[in-house]
């Protein structure tokens, strides 16, 4: 029963965040942006989703993630939060 509740909670958090496709920047780095769909989602969760997407992208290419920069916008409970992860696959 506890496992079902935990799975439900994780599923709800995942549904609260959207992630863009990985894009190339002019400076040669890659970028992915994650956004909270609701104002009550924590910045930490939005950041983790973006980093996870970047890591998955690199793993599919049999490379490791190297984070260059992480930018964030928004205030929890007041505005939607956005996190941009700039990275390389090495």
Number of C-alpha atoms within 10 A of each C-alpha: 6 7 8 9 10 11 11 12 12 12 11 11 16 15 12 17 20 15 17 13 12 17 11 14 10 6 6 9 14 18 22 21 25 24 26 27 17 16 17 15 19 17 21 9 18 27 23 14 22 27 23 13 19 26 19 15 18 18 13 9 10 11 14 16 18 14 17 12 10 16 11 16 13 15 14 15 12 10 14 18 24 23 25 21 23 23 23 19 17 10
